[in-house]
Amino acid sequence: MSELKERMSLFLIDEENNNVFKHLAGKHDQRTHGNWANNDITVNDSGSNLVFRDRVDLQLGSDRYQSDIYKAESEVFDRDSGTPPVAPKRENFDSYEAYEKAWTQYSKNFDDWQSSANDLQVSELGKKHIDGTVKGIKNLYKEITSSDWFIAEFGDGSRVPELKIAVRKSGSFAGRHRWGIKISGSKGYQEINEILIHKNYAKDESTLIHELAHYATMLKADNKYEGHGVEFARNQLFIWEHVAGKEVADNLRQGYLDKGIPV
C-alpha cells in the first residue's frame, strides 16, 4: 500500500462513521463566500492556527465516548415520539405485488413519523430559522458562526475550506460532518468540509447543533482528540449555552456526567 493510501486509511471514519480523507489546504475567509457573507471580513485567528492537513492528523481513530454521547443527548432532548408504524410481513400477503405496495406505504408512514418525532426547536434562534430546509439550516449556522462569541472561541473559518450544507433524502444517519480531501479519477482533487443532515432530522435542533459542534471542534483543535471526545462535548456545551441558555447547557452537562463523560 502506498504512503498516500496508508495515510488515507487512517481517516476512513469521521465523527459519524463516514469517510475522512487527508487534506492539503490554503487559507480563505469563509465569511466572504455567498451564504456566509458579512460586512466585516477581518480575519480572526482565534481557535487553532494549524493548517488543515495538520488538523486532520489530530483526529484519532478511537471514539470511546461516542455511544454515551448519543445516549446522553437522546435522554436530555427527549421527544414524545409516539408509536412508530409497524412494518408489513411477507407472510400476510397473497402476492409479492401486494406486499411491495404495503411496504411502500409503510416506508412513507415511517418517514412521516420520524420527521414528526424529530421536530424539535430548543432555542429562540432555532425557532427563528429551522424549517426543514437547507436555507433554514444555513441561516441558523450563519447567525451562530458569525457571532462574536463563536469567532472569539473557534475563529472565523479562515483556515479551512468553506463549510457546505446539504440535506439528504436517504441514508442511515441523522447528521454527519465530513471533512478532508477526496482524490478520484473523475473529479481529481476535492476539498471537503460539509455537514450532511438527513431530511427526517432537518427540523431537529439537537442534531444541527451536534454537527456544528463537530465543525467547531475541528476549528479549535491543536492536540489529538476523539470525534466524540471530551473536547467535542465541552464545545457543544459552550455552543448550547450561547444559543439556548445556561439551563439547557447545564442539563446536557449533567447528562454527559451521568454517562461518565468528564466534562
Long-range contacts (C-beta under 8 A, 24 or more apart in sequence): 10-61, 11-56, 11-59, 11-61, 11-180, 13-61, 13-63, 13-227, 14-176, 14-177, 14-178, 14-179, 14-180, 14-227, 15-176, 15-177, 15-214, 15-227, 15-228, 15-232, 16-173, 16-174, 16-175, 16-176, 16-177, 16-211, 16-214, 16-227, 17-173, 18-173, 18-176, 18-178, 18-196, 19-178, 19-180, 19-182, 20-56, 20-59, 20-178, 20-179, 20-180, 21-56, 21-180, 21-181, 21-182, 21-183, 21-192, 22-53, 22-56, 22-180, 22-181, 23-52, 23-53, 23-55, 23-56, 23-161, 23-179, 23-180, 23-181, 23-191, 23-192, 24-52, 24-53, 24-181, 25-51, 25-52, 25-53, 25-159, 25-160, 25-161, 25-191, 27-51, 27-158, 27-159, 28-158, 28-161, 28-162, 29-156, 29-157, 29-158, 30-145, 30-156, 30-157, 30-158, 30-160, 30-162, 30-163, 31-146, 31-156, 31-157, 33-162, 35-138, 35-142, 36-142, 36-145, 36-146, 36-157, 36-162, 36-163, 38-146, 43-156, 43-158, 44-151, 44-152, 44-155, 44-156, 44-158, 45-155, 45-158, 45-159, 46-151, 46-152, 46-153, 46-154, 46-155, 46-156, 47-153, 47-154, 47-155, 47-219, 47-220, 48-155, 48-159, 48-219, 48-220, 48-221, 48-222, 49-159, 49-222, 50-159, 50-221, 50-222, 51-159, 52-159, 52-160, 52-161, 55-160, 55-218, 55-221, 56-179, 56-180, 58-221, 58-222, 58-223, 58-224, 58-225, 59-218, 59-221, 59-225, 59-226, 59-227, 60-224, 60-225, 60-226, 60-227, 60-229, 62-226, 63-226, 63-227, 63-228, 63-229, 64-226, 64-229, 65-226, 65-228, 65-229, 65-230, 65-233, 65-259, 65-261, 66-226, 66-227, 66-228, 68-256, 68-259, 68-260, 68-261, 69-228, 69-232, 69-233, 69-256, 69-259, 69-261, 70-228, 71-259, 72-252, 72-255, 72-256, 72-258, 72-259, 72-261, 73-206, 73-210, 73-252, 73-255, 75-255, 76-251, 76-252, 76-255, 77-120, 77-122, 77-206, 79-117, 79-118, 79-120, 81-113, 81-116, 81-117, 82-113, 82-116, 82-117, 84-110, 84-113, 84-114, 85-109, 85-110, 85-113, 111-199, 111-200, 114-200, 115-199, 115-200, 115-203, 118-174, 118-200, 118-201, 118-203, 118-204, 118-207, 119-203, 119-204, 120-203, 120-204, 120-205, 120-206, 121-203, 121-205, 122-205, 122-206, 122-244, 122-248, 123-205, 123-243, 123-244, 123-245, 123-248, 125-243, 125-244, 126-205, 126-208, 126-243, 126-244, 130-202, 130-203, 130-205, 130-208, 131-203, 132-199, 132-202, 132-203, 133-167, 133-202, 134-165, 134-166, 134-167, 136-202, 137-165, 137-167, 137-195, 137-197, 137-202, 137-208, 138-165, 140-208, 141-165, 141-195, 141-208, 141-212, 144-212, 144-239, 144-242, 144-243, 145-212, 147-242, 149-242, 150-216, 150-239, 150-242, 153-216, 153-220, 153-238, 154-216, 154-219, 154-220, 154-235, 155-219, 155-220, 157-219, 160-193, 160-218, 160-219, 161-191, 161-192, 161-193, 162-193, 163-193, 163-194, 163-195, 163-215, 164-193, 164-194, 164-195, 165-194, 165-195, 165-197, 166-194, 166-195, 166-196, 166-197, 167-196, 167-197, 167-198, 167-199, 167-202, 168-196, 168-197, 168-198, 168-199, 169-198, 169-199, 170-198, 171-196, 171-198, 173-198, 174-198, 174-200, 174-201, 174-204, 174-207, 175-201, 175-207, 175-208, 175-210, 175-211, 176-211, 177-211, 177-214, 177-215, 177-218, 179-218, 209-236, 209-239, 209-240, 209-243, 210-236, 212-239, 213-239, 230-261, 230-262, 230-263, 233-261, 233-263, 234-263, 237-263
